[in-house]
Each structure stands twice: as C-alpha cells, then as structure tokens.
C-alpha cells in the first residue's frame, strides 16, 4: 500500500509518517529576532511539499526542514525481491554559511542549498537573472519561506546594505591590519621600542657591517644593568 503524504500541522503519525512541528528543528535554536517572526504570529504552521525533481523521494517544509519519504529501494543485498525499505527521517544539513543537504536519485547523490529547495517548491523556479534572497533576517541559515524570495542582484545588494552586512564603503579588515603593521614598521625604523630616535649620534651601527641598527641610550643602560648584576647590586 502506498503511503500518501499528508500536509498538516501536528505530531508524528506512525502510520502516515507525517512529521510536522510548530517550530522547525533547524530554526528552534534561533532567537525570535533572528527568526524574524512577527509579534502577531509567534508560531508558524509547517507545511510540507515535494522537492522539485525528487517527487515521492524527498519533501521540504516551509520552515526549512528536509526529510526523506518512506519507500522501497532496489538493493541486491535485501533478499530475493531485491527491495529494501527506507524509513522517513529528517535530513541533517551541513554548511558554514548556507545550509545544504545531499539528495539521491537513481543512485546518484547531489548537493542542494536548502533555501533554493524551499523557494522552488513553494514559489516556483528561479526567474532568469534572479537569485535567492534572505530577507528580512540576515541569518543565512534561516531558511523559512517567510525569510526567502527571488530577487535581482541589485535587490540582494540593497538587502545587505539594509542588514549591515555589506562591505561597500568599508575598508577590508586585512587592509587595516596591513596599515597598522606598516605603521609599526615605520616607527621601528625611526625610533627604538623605548621611543629614542634612531638617528644622529644615538644611532648604533654594527662594526661588522651587518644591516642591524640599535639605540645607543638603550645599549648603555643595558650595559650598566649588567655591570650592577655582576657586582651583586640591584639594578
């Protein structure tokens, strides 16, 4: 008997393998501000739809969860009939910036971004020249349908400016580090670590001609401290 998926909110039904929760396990750890849930609707109803291109194999929810459907697959080790039962379960996503899942069809695994699966299943295929946008929440792991939409690259850049994640008009942090290091190197060429100028009579050059400079004031003070320790005195 073929199990028909039921799209409704509720608890786990062992006979229909329906799994629906008011808060997706993928977004349960997020704060209300990160999930951008309006105050008038504190809880969202989770709706499941087939993944485009994987109908009967996988489903994706409006809260950004992906699950595999119970079915029988071909397996030469499964016995005489060569069929193996696969139980429905939630897929564990991976990824640093954007969450991904691996879906398998005809024995061929392929990785997919979850935000694109949600948009393709609930909104439709991506129009030409557009891309997926995370808005209003700037959390790229918040793959709820309410936080996703298709948009142009210009709209995506406007979202980044609005969310404060754009680097436009801001210096690269590595540039700031390089500038600070360069300034420190310049200071080291002009003065010693104690602030004495490395020029004129205070500049010490090695007699063997090696490119090493020093501060005469600091060298004299270090020699006096050494002589005091040799005499048993406190420097």
C-alpha positions as CSV (number, residue, x, y, z in Angstrom):
1,X,0.0,0.0,0.0
2,X,1.4,3.4,-1.0
3,X,1.6,5.9,1.8
4,X,0.1,9.3,0.7
5,X,1.8,12.3,2.4
6,X,-0.5,14.5,4.5
7,X,0.4,18.2,4.7
8,X,-0.9,19.4,8.0
9,X,0.5,20.5,11.4
10,X,0.5,18.0,14.2
11,X,2.5,15.3,15.9
12,X,4.3,12.3,14.4
13,X,1.8,9.8,12.9
14,X,3.5,6.4,12.8
15,X,1.1,5.1,10.1
16,X,1.3,8.1,7.7
17,X,4.8,9.1,8.7
18,X,3.7,12.7,8.9
19,X,6.2,14.9,10.9
20,X,5.0,18.5,11.5
21,X,6.0,20.8,14.3
22,X,5.2,24.4,15.0
23,X,8.9,25.2,15.1
24,X,11.3,23.6,12.8
25,X,14.3,21.8,14.5
26,X,16.5,23.7,12.2
27,X,15.3,27.1,13.5
28,X,14.4,26.2,17.1
29,X,17.8,27.4,18.3
30,X,17.4,30.8,16.8
31,X,16.0,33.7,18.8
32,X,12.8,35.4,17.9
33,X,14.7,38.3,16.4
34,X,16.9,36.1,14.3
35,X,13.8,34.2,13.0
36,X,12.1,37.5,12.3
37,X,8.7,36.1,13.5
38,X,6.1,38.9,13.6
39,X,4.6,39.6,17.0
40,X,1.1,38.8,15.8
41,X,2.1,35.3,14.7
42,X,4.5,33.9,17.3
43,X,4.2,30.3,15.9
44,X,4.3,29.3,12.3
45,X,2.5,26.3,10.8
46,X,4.8,24.0,9.0
47,X,3.7,22.9,5.5
48,X,5.5,20.1,3.6
49,X,5.7,19.9,-0.2
50,X,7.6,17.6,-2.6
51,X,11.1,18.6,-3.6
52,X,11.1,19.6,-7.2
53,X,12.8,16.8,-9.2
54,X,12.5,14.4,-6.3
55,X,8.7,13.8,-6.1
56,X,8.0,10.7,-4.0
57,X,11.5,10.7,-2.6
58,X,12.0,13.9,-0.5
59,X,9.9,16.7,0.9
60,X,10.8,20.2,2.1
61,X,8.9,22.3,4.7
62,X,8.0,26.0,4.8
63,X,10.3,26.2,7.9
64,X,13.4,25.0,6.1
65,X,13.5,21.3,7.0
66,X,14.1,18.5,4.5
67,X,13.0,14.9,5.0
68,X,13.1,11.6,3.1
69,X,9.9,9.8,2.5
70,X,9.3,6.1,3.4
71,X,9.8,3.9,0.3
72,X,11.3,0.8,-1.0
73,X,14.6,1.0,-3.0
74,X,16.4,-1.6,-5.1
75,X,19.2,-3.4,-3.2
76,X,20.8,-6.6,-4.2
77,X,21.6,-7.5,-0.6
78,X,18.0,-7.0,0.5
79,X,16.9,-10.6,-0.3
80,X,15.0,-12.4,-3.0
81,X,12.9,-9.4,-4.1
82,X,15.9,-7.1,-4.1
83,X,13.9,-4.3,-2.3
84,X,14.9,-2.5,0.8
85,X,12.5,-0.4,3.0
86,X,13.7,3.1,3.7
87,X,12.1,4.9,6.7
88,X,11.3,8.5,6.5
89,X,13.6,10.8,8.5
90,X,14.8,14.4,8.7
91,X,18.0,15.1,6.9
92,X,20.9,16.7,8.8
93,X,22.1,19.8,6.9
94,X,25.7,20.9,6.6
95,X,27.5,24.0,5.5
96,X,29.2,27.0,7.1
97,X,27.3,30.0,5.5
98,X,24.5,28.3,3.6
99,X,22.9,25.0,4.7
100,X,23.0,22.2,2.2
101,X,21.6,18.6,2.0
102,X,22.5,15.7,-0.2
103,X,19.7,14.2,-2.2
104,X,20.0,10.9,-4.0
105,X,18.1,9.8,-7.1
106,X,18.8,6.8,-9.3
107,X,21.8,6.1,-7.1
108,X,23.4,9.5,-7.9
109,X,23.9,11.8,-4.9
110,X,23.8,15.6,-5.4
111,X,24.1,18.5,-3.0
112,X,21.4,21.2,-2.9
113,X,21.1,24.5,-1.0
114,X,18.0,24.3,1.3
115,X,16.9,27.9,0.6
116,X,16.6,27.1,-3.1
117,X,14.7,23.9,-2.4
118,X,12.2,25.9,-0.3
119,X,11.8,28.6,-3.0
120,X,11.4,26.1,-5.9
121,X,8.8,24.0,-4.1
122,X,6.7,26.9,-2.7
123,X,7.3,29.8,-5.1
124,X,8.4,28.3,-8.3
125,X,11.6,28.0,-10.4
126,X,14.1,30.9,-10.3
127,X,13.3,33.5,-13.0
128,X,16.2,34.4,-15.4
129,X,18.6,36.9,-14.0
130,X,17.5,36.5,-10.4
131,X,18.8,34.8,-7.3
132,X,17.7,33.8,-3.8
133,X,17.4,36.5,-1.1
134,X,17.4,36.1,2.7
135,X,15.2,39.0,4.0
136,X,14.3,40.5,6.4
137,X,16.6,38.3,8.6
138,X,20.2,38.5,7.8
139,X,20.8,35.0,9.1
140,X,21.7,32.9,6.0
141,X,20.8,29.7,7.9
142,X,17.2,30.9,8.4
143,X,15.5,29.1,5.5
144,X,11.9,29.7,6.4
145,X,9.7,30.6,3.5
146,X,8.8,33.9,5.2
147,X,12.5,34.9,5.0
148,X,13.1,33.8,1.4
149,X,12.3,35.3,-2.0
150,X,13.6,35.6,-5.6
151,X,15.2,38.9,-6.4
152,X,17.7,40.7,-8.6
153,X,21.3,41.1,-7.7
154,X,20.6,44.8,-7.1
155,X,17.9,43.9,-4.6
156,X,20.2,41.5,-2.9
157,X,22.8,44.2,-2.5
158,X,20.2,46.6,-1.1
159,X,19.3,43.9,1.5
160,X,22.9,43.7,2.5
161,X,23.1,47.4,2.9
162,X,19.9,47.4,5.0
163,X,21.1,44.5,7.2
164,X,24.5,46.0,7.7
165,X,26.4,43.0,6.1
166,X,27.7,44.8,3.0
167,X,31.3,45.8,2.8
168,X,30.6,48.6,0.4
169,X,32.3,51.8,1.7
170,X,34.2,49.9,4.3
171,X,37.9,49.1,4.2
172,X,38.8,45.4,4.1
173,X,39.8,44.3,7.7
174,X,43.0,42.9,6.2
175,X,43.9,46.3,4.9
176,X,43.5,47.8,8.3
177,X,45.8,45.1,9.7
178,X,48.4,45.8,7.0
179,X,48.2,49.5,7.5
180,X,48.8,49.1,11.3
181,X,51.7,46.7,10.6
182,X,53.2,49.1,8.2
183,X,52.9,52.0,10.6
184,X,54.6,49.9,13.3
185,X,57.4,49.0,10.9
186,X,57.9,52.7,10.1
187,X,58.1,53.6,13.8
188,X,60.6,50.8,14.3
189,X,62.8,52.4,11.6
190,X,62.6,55.9,13.2
191,X,62.8,55.1,16.9
192,X,63.5,52.2,19.3
193,X,61.0,50.4,21.4
194,X,61.6,52.9,24.2
195,X,60.9,55.9,22.0
196,X,64.5,57.0,21.5
197,X,65.2,58.4,17.9
198,X,67.3,56.2,15.7
199,X,69.4,58.9,14.1
200,X,72.4,61.1,14.6
201,X,74.7,60.2,17.5
202,X,72.1,57.9,19.1
203,X,72.1,55.5,16.1
204,X,74.3,52.4,16.6
205,X,75.6,50.5,13.6
206,X,77.3,47.1,13.9
207,X,81.1,47.4,13.2
208,X,81.0,44.2,11.0
209,X,78.7,46.0,8.5
210,X,75.6,43.8,9.1
211,X,72.3,45.6,8.5
212,X,71.3,45.9,12.1
213,X,70.7,49.2,13.9
214,X,70.4,49.9,17.6
215,X,69.9,52.6,20.1
216,X,73.0,53.8,22.0
217,X,71.0,55.0,25.0
218,X,69.3,51.6,25.4
219,X,72.6,49.8,24.9
220,X,74.4,51.9,27.5
221,X,71.5,51.4,30.0
222,X,71.6,47.6,29.4
223,X,75.4,47.5,30.0
224,X,75.0,49.4,33.3
225,X,72.4,46.9,34.5
226,X,74.7,44.0,33.5
227,X,77.6,45.5,35.5
228,X,75.4,46.1,38.5
229,X,74.3,42.5,38.5
230,X,78.0,41.4,38.2
231,X,78.8,43.4,41.3
232,X,75.9,41.9,43.2
233,X,73.9,45.2,43.2
234,X,70.3,45.6,42.4
235,X,69.9,47.3,39.0
